[in-house]
Amino acid sequence: MRNEKLTGLFLIMPAFVYLMFFLIVYPFGYNIYESFFQYSMLTDTSKFIGMGNYIGLMKNPQFLNSMKVSGIVVILGLAIETVLGLLIAMALNQKFKGR
């Protein structure tokens, strides 16, 4: 039985590696690479600017504010979901009619 499981894993491994590379690794790496360039859509040209895009982001007050708001939403959302989940689990753990 164990040998059959390993055979199945070895048979799907090439497809898994292929999908992981072309659906996750390559697009992520290509986006990182592209983020070091400045593009002009009018002239269809690009210019290497290095960390300029990232420096511009860190100086932009709208971006910093949106990161702060996103962080607050994530923290509050996780806290509320955790508390509600715990309360529901505790309620369902009690003996009640129909359980």
Secondary structure, 3 states (H helix, E strand, C coil): CHHHHHHHHHHHHHHHHHHHHHHHHHHHHHHHHHCCEEEECCCCEEEECCCHHHHHHHHCHHHHHHHHHHHHHHHHHHHHHHHHHHHHHHHHCCCCCCC
